[in-house]
Amino acid sequence: MDLEGKVALVTGGAHRVGKAIALALADAGANLVIHYGSSEAEAHETVREIKSRGVQAIAVQADLSDPAAIAALFEAITERFARLDVLVNSAANFVKQPFDEATPEDWMTVMQVNLRAPFFCTQHAARLMRAVRRPADQPAAIVNISDLAGLYPWRDFALHGIAKAGVLHLTRITARELGPDIRVNAIIPGAILPPSSMSPDSERWRRMGESVPLQRTGDPKYIAQTVVFLAHNDYITGAAIPVDGGEHLIGVGIH
């Protein structure tokens, strides 16, 4: 797909990896919808940066744990652009919690954002994507951001890992359900950014980088580059691409 003039939605696009993805899509010529939850100032700054690249951008707030808010997000896209060509399901929470301490409320908190929201964002996106006529060899594209915790049993991340494993299967199911009009793929990041509770200069973050085959941590640009690649390549669907310095080769690694 040529991204020039197309419309892309990045959930959680205000900061961190989501922002890097949004800027890379803008650099490729796409107009952007930046979804944010509570990071209003960061979202508007990201919109300003995107507009400086000569494309259009809007910021839309939505609580992704609320299905009605998800529906309103897509109504805003329809009203502003009347089309959608790329969806990146990037928004997530990252909850560390021992298995035996998880409550039903914790389950809902994690699953609503990490799994239910990508499902219903994909459903709404598919309807809007299919409403636009496009060449048969240039389907719309959805990219889900998963996690190595969805492949391997990290200690103390049971809920997060179960949700991210669900995202990987959601990718496969929707790739089959939505073809040939829409391609669906996933990215499995590794040590790209430390969690907000960990300093990038910390010993633990350094050791995480040294533990993978490439012996270094990554950068959000690597995820952004892969999103643009998956948007451009019109013959890939149902794939899950690790962008992790080879961490998937060693399983649970340092976690």
C-alpha positions as protocol buffer text, in pm:
chain_id: "A"
residue {
  index: 1
  type: MET
  ca { x: 0 y: 0 z: 0 }
}
residue {
  index: 2
  type: ASP
  ca { x: 121 y: 346 z: -88 }
}
residue {
  index: 3
  type: LEU
  ca { x: 63 y: 542 z: 232 }
}
residue {
  index: 4
  type: GLU
  ca { x: 56 y: 882 z: 64 }
}
residue {
  index: 5
  type: GLY
  ca { x: -279 y: 1042 z: 148 }
}
residue {
  index: 6
  type: LYS
  ca { x: -404 y: 739 z: 340 }
}
residue {
  index: 7
  type: VAL
  ca { x: -549 y: 755 z: 693 }
}
residue {
  index: 8
  type: ALA
  ca { x: -399 y: 568 z: 987 }
}
residue {
  index: 9
  type: LEU
  ca { x: -516 y: 531 z: 1346 }
}
residue {
  index: 10
  type: VAL
  ca { x: -262 y: 458 z: 1617 }
}
residue {
  index: 11
  type: THR
  ca { x: -411 y: 374 z: 1954 }
}
residue {
  index: 12
  type: GLY
  ca { x: -190 y: 494 z: 2236 }
}
residue {
  index: 13
  type: GLY
  ca { x: -18 y: 716 z: 1981 }
}
residue {
  index: 14
  type: ALA
  ca { x: 58 y: 1010 z: 2208 }
}
residue {
  index: 15
  type: HIS
  ca { x: 392 y: 895 z: 2346 }
}
residue {
  index: 16
  type: ARG
  ca { x: 652 y: 620 z: 2373 }
}
residue {
  index: 17
  type: VAL
  ca { x: 637 y: 351 z: 2103 }
}
residue {
  index: 18
  type: GLY
  ca { x: 296 y: 463 z: 1978 }
}
residue {
  index: 19
  type: LYS
  ca { x: 432 y: 809 z: 1901 }
}
residue {
  index: 20
  type: ALA
  ca { x: 728 y: 665 z: 1711 }
}
residue {
  index: 21
  type: ILE
  ca { x: 486 y: 459 z: 1501 }
}
residue {
  index: 22
  type: ALA
  ca { x: 267 y: 759 z: 1429 }
}
residue {
  index: 23
  type: LEU
  ca { x: 561 y: 977 z: 1322 }
}
residue {
  index: 24
  type: ALA
  ca { x: 695 y: 705 z: 1092 }
}
residue {
  index: 25
  type: LEU
  ca { x: 355 y: 666 z: 924 }
}
residue {
  index: 26
  type: ALA
  ca { x: 338 y: 1044 z: 883 }
}
residue {
  index: 27
  type: ASP
  ca { x: 685 y: 1046 z: 727 }
}
residue {
  index: 28
  type: ALA
  ca { x: 553 y: 788 z: 477 }
}
residue {
  index: 29
  type: GLY
  ca { x: 272 y: 1029 z: 381 }
}
residue {
  index: 30
  type: ALA
  ca { x: -22 y: 908 z: 590 }
}
residue {
  index: 31
  type: ASN
  ca { x: -268 y: 1131 z: 771 }
}
residue {
  index: 32
  type: LEU
  ca { x: -295 y: 1036 z: 1137 }
}
residue {
  index: 33
  type: VAL
  ca { x: -555 y: 987 z: 1405 }
}
residue {
  index: 34
  type: ILE
  ca { x: -380 y: 988 z: 1742 }
}
residue {
  index: 35
  type: HIS
  ca { x: -582 y: 810 z: 2007 }
}
residue {
  index: 36
  type: TYR
  ca { x: -501 y: 885 z: 2368 }
}
residue {
  index: 37
  type: GLY
  ca { x: -645 y: 793 z: 2705 }
}
residue {
  index: 38
  type: SER
  ca { x: -520 y: 1047 z: 2958 }
}
residue {
  index: 39
  type: SER
  ca { x: -209 y: 1191 z: 2788 }
}
residue {
  index: 40
  type: GLU
  ca { x: -382 y: 1495 z: 2639 }
}
residue {
  index: 41
  type: ALA
  ca { x: -84 y: 1731 z: 2633 }
}
residue {
  index: 42
  type: GLU
  ca { x: 142 y: 1465 z: 2478 }
}
residue {
  index: 43
  type: ALA
  ca { x: -124 y: 1382 z: 2217 }
}
residue {
  index: 44
  type: HIS
  ca { x: -154 y: 1741 z: 2102 }
}
residue {
  index: 45
  type: GLU
  ca { x: 224 y: 1778 z: 2089 }
}
residue {
  index: 46
  type: THR
  ca { x: 242 y: 1464 z: 1872 }
}
residue {
  index: 47
  type: VAL
  ca { x: -28 y: 1608 z: 1643 }
}
residue {
  index: 48
  type: ARG
  ca { x: 176 y: 1928 z: 1612 }
}
residue {
  index: 49
  type: GLU
  ca { x: 485 y: 1729 z: 1514 }
}
residue {
  index: 50
  type: ILE
  ca { x: 289 y: 1527 z: 1261 }
}
residue {
  index: 51
  type: LYS
  ca { x: 138 y: 1837 z: 1099 }
}
residue {
  index: 52
  type: SER
  ca { x: 486 y: 1984 z: 1063 }
}
residue {
  index: 53
  type: ARG
  ca { x: 553 y: 1697 z: 823 }
}
residue {
  index: 54
  type: GLY
  ca { x: 286 y: 1826 z: 586 }
}
residue {
  index: 55
  type: VAL
  ca { x: 9 y: 1578 z: 658 }
}
residue {
  index: 56
  type: GLN
  ca { x: -316 y: 1602 z: 851 }
}
residue {
  index: 57
  type: ALA
  ca { x: -361 y: 1483 z: 1208 }
}
residue {
  index: 58
  type: ILE
  ca { x: -618 y: 1488 z: 1486 }
}
residue {
  index: 59
  type: ALA
  ca { x: -612 y: 1371 z: 1846 }
}
residue {
  index: 60
  type: VAL
  ca { x: -912 y: 1181 z: 1983 }
}
residue {
  index: 61
  type: GLN
  ca { x: -958 y: 1084 z: 2346 }
}
residue {
  index: 62
  type: ALA
  ca { x: -1120 y: 750 z: 2430 }
}
residue {
  index: 63
  type: ASP
  ca { x: -1124 y: 516 z: 2727 }
}
residue {
  index: 64
  type: LEU
  ca { x: -1057 y: 186 z: 2553 }
}
residue {
  index: 65
  type: SER
  ca { x: -1200 y: -8 z: 2845 }
}
residue {
  index: 66
  type: ASP
  ca { x: -1542 y: 130 z: 2740 }
}
residue {
  index: 67
  type: PRO
  ca { x: -1691 y: -17 z: 2420 }
}
residue {
  index: 68
  type: ALA
  ca { x: -1906 y: 295 z: 2375 }
}
residue {
  index: 69
  type: ALA
  ca { x: -1593 y: 510 z: 2376 }
}
residue {
  index: 70
  type: ILE
  ca { x: -1437 y: 287 z: 2112 }
}
residue {
  index: 71
  type: ALA
  ca { x: -1745 y: 333 z: 1894 }
}
residue {
  index: 72
  type: ALA
  ca { x: -1723 y: 711 z: 1944 }
}
residue {
  index: 73
  type: LEU
  ca { x: -1356 y: 705 z: 1841 }
}
residue {
  index: 74
  type: PHE
  ca { x: -1445 y: 552 z: 1506 }
}
residue {
  index: 75
  type: GLU
  ca { x: -1736 y: 790 z: 1462 }
}
residue {
  index: 76
  type: ALA
  ca { x: -1488 y: 1076 z: 1499 }
}
residue {
  index: 77
  type: ILE
  ca { x: -1266 y: 920 z: 1231 }
}
residue {
  index: 78
  type: THR
  ca { x: -1561 y: 880 z: 997 }
}
residue {
  index: 79
  type: GLU
  ca { x: -1667 y: 1239 z: 1052 }
}
residue {
  index: 80
  type: ARG
  ca { x: -1319 y: 1382 z: 992 }
}
residue {
  index: 81
  type: PHE
  ca { x: -1179 y: 1157 z: 719 }
}
residue {
  index: 82
  type: ALA
  ca { x: -1462 y: 925 z: 602 }
}
residue {
  index: 83
  type: ARG
  ca { x: -1209 y: 644 z: 559 }
}
residue {
  index: 84
  type: LEU
  ca { x: -947 y: 435 z: 737 }
}
residue {
  index: 85
  type: ASP
  ca { x: -662 y: 249 z: 573 }
}
residue {
  index: 86
  type: VAL
  ca { x: -433 y: 146 z: 859 }
}
residue {
  index: 87
  type: LEU
  ca { x: -505 y: 57 z: 1221 }
}
residue {
  index: 88
  type: VAL
  ca { x: -226 y: 3 z: 1472 }
}
residue {
  index: 89
  type: ASN
  ca { x: -348 y: -148 z: 1798 }
}
residue {
  index: 90
  type: SER
  ca { x: -68 y: -17 z: 2016 }
}
residue {
  index: 91
  type: ALA
  ca { x: -239 y: 97 z: 2338 }
}
residue {
  index: 92
  type: ALA
  ca { x: -187 y: -136 z: 2634 }
}
residue {
  index: 93
  type: ASN
  ca { x: -132 y: -147 z: 3004 }
}
residue {
  index: 94
  type: PHE
  ca { x: 157 y: -341 z: 3156 }
}
residue {
  index: 95
  type: VAL
  ca { x: 59 y: -492 z: 3488 }
}
residue {
  index: 96
  type: LYS
  ca { x: 304 y: -690 z: 3698 }
}
residue {
  index: 97
  type: GLN
  ca { x: 129 y: -907 z: 3953 }
}
residue {
  index: 98
  type: PRO
  ca { x: 184 y: -1254 z: 4103 }
}
residue {
  index: 99
  type: PHE
  ca { x: -58 y: -1513 z: 3972 }
}
residue {
  index: 100
  type: ASP
  ca { x: -212 y: -1595 z: 4309 }
}
residue {
  index: 101
  type: GLU
  ca { x: -284 y: -1229 z: 4389 }
}
residue {
  index: 102
  type: ALA
  ca { x: -490 y: -1152 z: 4076 }
}
residue {
  index: 103
  type: THR
  ca { x: -854 y: -1065 z: 4140 }
}
residue {
  index: 104
  type: PRO
  ca { x: -1152 y: -1064 z: 3903 }
}
residue {
  index: 105
  type: GLU
  ca { x: -1121 y: -685 z: 3896 }
}
residue {
  index: 106
  type: ASP
  ca { x: -754 y: -711 z: 3796 }
}
residue {
  index: 107
  type: TRP
  ca { x: -851 y: -955 z: 3521 }
}
residue {
  index: 108
  type: MET
  ca { x: -1101 y: -709 z: 3380 }
}
residue {
  index: 109
  type: THR
  ca { x: -858 y: -417 z: 3399 }
}
residue {
  index: 110
  type: VAL
  ca { x: -597 y: -601 z: 3195 }
}
residue {
  index: 111
  type: MET
  ca { x: -823 y: -781 z: 2947 }
}
residue {
  index: 112
  type: GLN
  ca { x: -1043 y: -482 z: 2867 }
}
residue {
  index: 113
  type: VAL
  ca { x: -752 y: -275 z: 2739 }
}
residue {
  index: 114
  type: ASN
  ca { x: -506 y: -538 z: 2617 }
}
residue {
  index: 115
  type: LEU
  ca { x: -742 y: -781 z: 2444 }
}
residue {
  index: 116
  type: ARG
  ca { x: -1103 y: -665 z: 2428 }
}
residue {
  index: 117
  type: ALA
  ca { x: -1012 y: -321 z: 2296 }
}
residue {
  index: 118
  type: PRO
  ca { x: -801 y: -455 z: 2004 }
}
residue {
  index: 119
  type: PHE
  ca { x: -1088 y: -691 z: 1917 }
}
residue {
  index: 120
  type: PHE
  ca { x: -1349 y: -417 z: 1897 }
}
residue {
  index: 121
  type: CYS
  ca { x: -1114 y: -163 z: 1741 }
}
residue {
  index: 122
  type: THR
  ca { x: -1048 y: -422 z: 1470 }
}
residue {
  index: 123
  type: GLN
  ca { x: -1420 y: -481 z: 1426 }
}
residue {
  index: 124
  type: HIS
  ca { x: -1499 y: -111 z: 1388 }
}
residue {
  index: 125
  type: ALA
  ca { x: -1195 y: -56 z: 1167 }
}
residue {
  index: 126
  type: ALA
  ca { x: -1290 y: -341 z: 936 }
}
residue {
  index: 127
  type: ARG
  ca { x: -1633 y: -189 z: 875 }
}
residue {
  index: 128
  type: LEU
  ca { x: -1483 y: 148 z: 791 }
}
residue {
  index: 129
  type: MET
  ca { x: -1205 y: -2 z: 580 }
}
residue {
  index: 130
  type: ARG
  ca { x: -1447 y: -212 z: 377 }
}
residue {
  index: 131
  type: ALA
  ca { x: -1663 y: 93 z: 306 }
}
residue {
  index: 132
  type: VAL
  ca { x: -1383 y: 232 z: 86 }
}
residue {
  index: 133
  type: ARG
  ca { x: -1324 y: 88 z: -259 }
}
residue {
  index: 134
  type: ARG
  ca { x: -958 y: 6 z: -314 }
}
residue {
  index: 135
  type: PRO
  ca { x: -753 y: -201 z: -563 }
}
residue {
  index: 136
  type: ALA
  ca { x: -772 y: -574 z: -498 }
}
residue {
  index: 137
  type: ASP
  ca { x: -393 y: -593 z: -462 }
}
residue {
  index: 138
  type: GLN
  ca { x: -381 y: -307 z: -208 }
}
residue {
  index: 139
  type: PRO
  ca { x: -585 y: -423 z: 93 }
}
residue {
  index: 140
  type: ALA
  ca { x: -615 y: -219 z: 410 }
}
residue {
  index: 141
  type: ALA
  ca { x: -383 y: -312 z: 695 }
}
residue {
  index: 142
  type: ILE
  ca { x: -409 y: -377 z: 1067 }
}
residue {
  index: 143
  type: VAL
  ca { x: -102 y: -420 z: 1287 }
}
residue {
  index: 144
  type: ASN
  ca { x: -133 y: -550 z: 1642 }
}
residue {
  index: 145
  type: ILE
  ca { x: 143 y: -487 z: 1895 }
}
residue {
  index: 146
  type: SER
  ca { x: 182 y: -799 z: 2109 }
}
residue {
  index: 147
  type: ASP
  ca { x: 458 y: -895 z: 2352 }
}
residue {
  index: 148
  type: LEU
  ca { x: 704 y: -1177 z: 2419 }
}
residue {
  index: 149
  type: ALA
  ca { x: 499 y: -1240 z: 2733 }
}
residue {
  index: 150
  type: GLY
  ca { x: 237 y: -1376 z: 2495 }
}
residue {
  index: 151
  type: LEU
  ca { x: 482 y: -1644 z: 2383 }
}
residue {
  index: 152
  type: TYR
  ca { x: 668 y: -1730 z: 2702 }
}
residue {
  index: 153
  type: PRO
  ca { x: 554 y: -1771 z: 3066 }
}
residue {
  index: 154
  type: TRP
  ca { x: 706 y: -1471 z: 3238 }
}
residue {
  index: 155
  type: ARG
  ca { x: 679 y: -1485 z: 3616 }
}
residue {
  index: 156
  type: ASP
  ca { x: 443 y: -1230 z: 3772 }
}
residue {
  index: 157
  type: PHE
  ca { x: 289 y: -1131 z: 3439 }
}
residue {
  index: 158
  type: ALA
  ca { x: 15 y: -1392 z: 3410 }
}
residue {
  index: 159
  type: LEU
  ca { x: -269 y: -1160 z: 3313 }
}
residue {
  index: 160
  type: HIS
  ca { x: -56 y: -956 z: 3076 }
}
residue {
  index: 161
  type: GLY
  ca { x: 83 y: -1268 z: 2910 }
}
residue {
  index: 162
  type: ILE
  ca { x: -259 y: -1427 z: 2865 }
}
residue {
  index: 163
  type: ALA
  ca { x: -392 y: -1108 z: 2707 }
}
residue {
  index: 164
  type: LYS
  ca { x: -96 y: -1074 z: 2470 }
}
residue {
  index: 165
  type: ALA
  ca { x: -123 y: -1440 z: 2370 }
}
residue {
  index: 166
  type: GLY
  ca { x: -484 y: -1361 z: 2286 }
}
residue {
  index: 167
  type: VAL
  ca { x: -368 y: -1073 z: 2067 }
}
residue {
  index: 168
  type: LEU
  ca { x: -152 y: -1312 z: 1867 }
}
residue {
  index: 169
  type: HIS
  ca { x: -444 y: -1547 z: 1807 }
}
residue {
  index: 170
  type: LEU
  ca { x: -671 y: -1251 z: 1734 }
}
residue {
  index: 171
  type: THR
  ca { x: -421 y: -1162 z: 1462 }
}
residue {
  index: 172
  type: ARG
  ca { x: -444 y: -1506 z: 1303 }
}
residue {
  index: 173
  type: ILE
  ca { x: -822 y: -1527 z: 1327 }
}
residue {
  index: 174
  type: THR
  ca { x: -886 y: -1182 z: 1182 }
}
residue {
  index: 175
  type: ALA
  ca { x: -626 y: -1230 z: 908 }
}
residue {
  index: 176
  type: ARG
  ca { x: -837 y: -1521 z: 787 }
}
residue {
  index: 177
  type: GLU
  ca { x: -1176 y: -1361 z: 858 }
}
residue {
  index: 178
  type: LEU
  ca { x: -1103 y: -1026 z: 695 }
}
residue {
  index: 179
  type: GLY
  ca { x: -905 y: -1130 z: 388 }
}
residue {
  index: 180
  type: PRO
  ca { x: -875 y: -1045 z: 109 }
}
residue {
  index: 181
  type: ASP
  ca { x: -993 y: -690 z: 184 }
}
residue {
  index: 182
  type: ILE
  ca { x: -781 y: -641 z: 496 }
}
residue {
  index: 183
  type: ARG
  ca { x: -445 y: -779 z: 602 }
}
residue {
  index: 184
  type: VAL
  ca { x: -374 y: -834 z: 973 }
}
residue {
  index: 185
  type: ASN
  ca { x: -29 y: -884 z: 1120 }
}
residue {
  index: 186
  type: ALA
  ca { x: 142 y: -855 z: 1457 }
}
residue {
  index: 187
  type: ILE
  ca { x: 471 y: -729 z: 1594 }
}
residue {
  index: 188
  type: ILE
  ca { x: 630 y: -885 z: 1901 }
}
residue {
  index: 189
  type: PRO
  ca { x: 863 y: -628 z: 2057 }
}
residue {
  index: 190
  type: GLY
  ca { x: 1144 y: -714 z: 2291 }
}
residue {
  index: 191
  type: ALA
  ca { x: 1345 y: -476 z: 2509 }
}
residue {
  index: 192
  type: ILE
  ca { x: 1254 y: -161 z: 2320 }
}
residue {
  index: 193
  type: LEU
  ca { x: 1173 y: 75 z: 2607 }
}
residue {
  index: 194
  type: PRO
  ca { x: 1193 y: 12 z: 2980 }
}
residue {
  index: 195
  type: PRO
  ca { x: 867 y: 33 z: 3176 }
}
residue {
  index: 196
  type: SER
  ca { x: 804 y: 369 z: 3338 }
}
residue {
  index: 197
  type: SER
  ca { x: 913 y: 223 z: 3672 }
}
residue {
  index: 198
  type: MET
  ca { x: 1261 y: 137 z: 3539 }
}
residue {
  index: 199
  type: SER
  ca { x: 1536 y: 379 z: 3440 }
}
residue {
  index: 200
  type: PRO
  ca { x: 1697 y: 327 z: 3099 }
}
residue {
  index: 201
  type: ASP
  ca { x: 2028 y: 369 z: 3281 }
}
residue {
  index: 202
  type: SER
  ca { x: 1950 y: 96 z: 3534 }
}
residue {
  index: 203
  type: GLU
  ca { x: 2161 y: -214 z: 3575 }
}
residue {
  index: 204
  type: ARG
  ca { x: 1859 y: -437 z: 3511 }
}
residue {
  index: 205
  type: TRP
  ca { x: 1784 y: -270 z: 3177 }
}
residue {
  index: 206
  type: ARG
  ca { x: 2148 y: -303 z: 3075 }
}
residue {
  index: 207
  type: ARG
  ca { x: 2148 y: -671 z: 3167 }
}
residue {
  index: 208
  type: MET
  ca { x: 1826 y: -727 z: 2970 }
}
residue {
  index: 209
  type: GLY
  ca { x: 2002 y: -597 z: 2661 }
}
residue {
  index: 210
  type: GLU
  ca { x: 2313 y: -804 z: 2720 }
}
residue {
  index: 211
  type: SER
  ca { x: 2105 y: -1122 z: 2762 }
}
residue {
  index: 212
  type: VAL
  ca { x: 1971 y: -1126 z: 2403 }
}
residue {
  index: 213
  type: PRO
  ca { x: 2167 y: -1248 z: 2098 }
}
residue {
  index: 214
  type: LEU
  ca { x: 2231 y: -895 z: 1966 }
}
residue {
  index: 215
  type: GLN
  ca { x: 2348 y: -797 z: 2317 }
}
residue {
  index: 216
  type: ARG
  ca { x: 2175 y: -460 z: 2331 }
}
residue {
  index: 217
  type: THR
  ca { x: 1836 y: -306 z: 2391 }
}
residue {
  index: 218
  type: GLY
  ca { x: 1637 y: -163 z: 2105 }
}
residue {
  index: 219
  type: ASP
  ca { x: 1467 y: 162 z: 2016 }
}
residue {
  index: 220
  type: PRO
  ca { x: 1106 y: 253 z: 1927 }
}
residue {
  index: 221
  type: LYS
  ca { x: 1221 y: 330 z: 1572 }
}
residue {
  index: 222
  type: TYR
  ca { x: 1260 y: -44 z: 1509 }
}
residue {
  index: 223
  type: ILE
  ca { x: 894 y: -105 z: 1584 }
}
residue {
  index: 224
  type: ALA
  ca { x: 792 y: 197 z: 1375 }
}
residue {
  index: 225
  type: GLN
  ca { x: 997 y: 76 z: 1079 }
}
residue {
  index: 226
  type: THR
  ca { x: 830 y: -264 z: 1098 }
}
residue {
  index: 227
  type: VAL
  ca { x: 481 y: -111 z: 1109 }
}
residue {
  index: 228
  type: VAL
  ca { x: 557 y: 88 z: 793 }
}
residue {
  index: 229
  type: PHE
  ca { x: 698 y: -225 z: 628 }
}
residue {
  index: 230
  type: LEU
  ca { x: 383 y: -422 z: 710 }
}
residue {
  index: 231
  type: ALA
  ca { x: 165 y: -141 z: 579 }
}
residue {
  index: 232
  type: HIS
  ca { x: 361 y: -128 z: 254 }
}
residue {
  index: 233
  type: ASN
  ca { x: 389 y: -502 z: 184 }
}
residue {
  index: 234
  type: ASP
  ca { x: 58 y: -613 z: 37 }
}
residue {
  index: 235
  type: TYR
  ca { x: 129 y: -987 z: 44 }
}
residue {
  index: 236
  type: ILE
  ca { x: 184 y: -1048 z: 415 }
}
residue {
  index: 237
  type: THR
  ca { x: -104 y: -1144 z: 643 }
}
residue {
  index: 238
  type: GLY
  ca { x: -134 y: -1348 z: 960 }
}
residue {
  index: 239
  type: ALA
  ca { x: 234 y: -1300 z: 1044 }
}
residue {
  index: 240
  type: ALA
  ca { x: 385 y: -1221 z: 1384 }
}
residue {
  index: 241
  type: ILE
  ca { x: 727 y: -1059 z: 1351 }
}
residue {
  index: 242
  type: PRO
  ca { x: 961 y: -1050 z: 1653 }
}
residue {
  index: 243
  type: VAL
  ca { x: 1152 y: -722 z: 1682 }
}
residue {
  index: 244
  type: ASP
  ca { x: 1354 y: -818 z: 1985 }
}
residue {
  index: 245
  type: GLY
  ca { x: 1723 y: -854 z: 1913 }
}
residue {
  index: 246
  type: GLY
  ca { x: 1673 y: -1230 z: 1898 }
}
residue {
  index: 247
  type: GLU
  ca { x: 1522 y: -1265 z: 2246 }
}
residue {
  index: 248
  type: HIS
  ca { x: 1258 y: -1506 z: 2114 }
}
residue {
  index: 249
  type: LEU
  ca { x: 1542 y: -1751 z: 2044 }
}
residue {
  index: 250
  type: ILE
  ca { x: 1617 y: -1794 z: 2414 }
}
residue {
  index: 251
  type: GLY
  ca { x: 1265 y: -1818 z: 2555 }
}
residue {
  index: 252
  type: VAL
  ca { x: 1199 y: -1664 z: 2893 }
}
residue {
  index: 253
  type: GLY
  ca { x: 1542 y: -1497 z: 2899 }
}
residue {
  index: 254
  type: ILE
  ca { x: 1595 y: -1267 z: 3194 }
}
residue {
  index: 255
  type: HIS
  ca { x: 1225 y: -1240 z: 3288 }
}
